[in-house]
Amino acid sequence: MLPSVDSSSSSSPAVYKASPTETCDRCRRQKVRCDPLSPTDLATARVQFDVVPCRRCYRRKEQCRYDYRFKKPGRPSIHTSQSGRERAESITSSTRSPQPGQHREEEYSDHPYNLDFTRDGPAVDSLFGTARSAFTSVLQTPQNGQLENLGMGWSRSVSREPSSPRAVQDVLDTSPLAQTTTFPIQDPPRPPPLDFTLPPHPLFSPSILPPEPSLLTSVIPQIESIASWSEVCRYVSLFMKHQHSLVPLIHRPTFAQDVLHRRDKTDEVFRGLLFSLITYTICQIPATLQNPDMTRKELVSLVYQCQMASRTVQIRHQAQPSLVLAASVFLDLVSSYATTPNGPLSSILSSEASRLVFALELNKPTSSVARTPLDIELCRRLYWQVYCTDKTNAPNGNPLMLHNMEGTPPLPMEVDDEYLTHSSIGTQPPGTISHMTGFNFNVKLFQILGQCQVRHRTWLNDRESSPTAEALLEWVRGATSRLRGILDTLPEELREGPPLRGRGAEEAFCGIQKANVHITALCAEFALMDFTTILSPGDTLREEKERIAKKAFDTLSNISMEDVASNGEAMRGKVLRVILSLLACTDSPEAMGAHMWEWWNMFSRVQFIQFIPDQVTSQQPIVT
């Protein structure tokens, strides 16, 4: 029995209305009846949906579908059978975007165990939402010559065939998934290899924005066309273990579920996030943690292929801001400083990240896209992550994108992801340090650094509207006192001195965060001292700088060099900034002390441990 269709108004899309005795397609596949909603959920469902769904569809934030047609058993009649040509046409038409009032069949089968992790699903498409169809245009196979006009194509990386999907290593211990398809359709012909020459202006380049919108879907590949699924799982695991404490943009449990259930198959933006995560992880982690089965040339090829794939997704979906898109842009922004430090891509991604911050209203205490406690926490994490990166790159001559006068949200809760749910926020067990603790202390230091940068630039460029030198010197003394007060309140695991022993493997991330906090504190204090020398030119503060630099160097020397190098490009830039600041207050080369060479040796060791992709020029293709 089919549901009735309300077609009273030709302008509005048709609405399927089901009788109380009917069962929706999802419940029918699970061989259960539709359960009614509770009175509390019923009031919310009437606001979000045109027709009240059943309980299972409501948990998935989807409308009930009634596309099932009863098939009479037995051989089909000769009058109802289709020829091969008609059957092929029906398959082609089924891949097109649904018209109003129609629903496309889902491309994967659902199982009863899939319902647990979506029990309190978010009301918005965020970093941890369930998979939704992101395809809005026709999936067509490009004709001869069309891909040449696009100037883009995709090839499998270094002849690595995709393996069967499996669970995320070190994240979930779950049985592998079996790949399923909805109909026997042949794969389209493989496009020619992609020329990865970066255009001078990627946002407006005709090679990235073709005149044919319907062909855009064919240039965004599935992730197996670039890397095997086992490699994807490997780098996701490395990110969770070594980088999540630095960049906590995702919710670990639900992100692992999305990866396990292959959300990237149907959600292009999530697929772009995985591309960005692979690029970021390769550029951040030490070379000793890279895949030993891949050569350096293969790793560089994988980096640039994933970077181009994620950038294509971002350009296509830039008009629909979301947390997933913003996280992908931020990860590519950090990676771009290692891949193309002197190119326009870093400036473009920095501007795009700032635009998404304000488009999603992340600078407000409660964003308009945050409807659950988990949404709110991820919005705050993302804002402060972009804020810290903005202040990190400002000393290199980049403009300040985020200002406190535009509003700032509260700091995230110092609670691990395991105690965050869609409906509530738990408490961190006593005696354990959260991975968000070091993150919040780092944000407090960057707030002081950002305020110093604003006052410093105002004094240099707009002195008429700037406070007096005496008032600014008083502010510098107060900021220095606040900075040292922050360092005095650090937990024992992050304080200066030798690392603690015997605390267990769960404290492994403390070394990475400890190095990040103390090098940031040193850069902030040097910025305050440099501002002081501008306000009072006669005072160079050379001895004070050397004393503070020696103290910070001793702290970093007690940390494993792999943990120091895991901070990526930001660590190299901060160490180099310390060296330049010490050189600026040195009168002659003979006056340079041993501490100068100690910092230079640290910079060399960090650069040697890290994996830095070979930079490409416009004449040299990225992928060979």
PyMOL commands that set and color helices and strands:
alter all, ss='L'
color gray80, all
select helices_A, chain A and resi 25-29+39-48+55-59+84-94+112-115+146-150+157-159+213-219+223-225+229-243+252-260+263-265+268-284+287-289+296-316+323-339+345-359+373-396+404-406+417-419+435-461+463-465+469-488+492-494+505-507+509-535+542-557+561-565+569-584+589-591+594-609
alter helices_A, ss='H'
color red, helices_A
select strands_A, chain A and resi 4-6+15-17
alter strands_A, ss='S'
color yellow, strands_A
deselect
rebuild
show_as cartoon
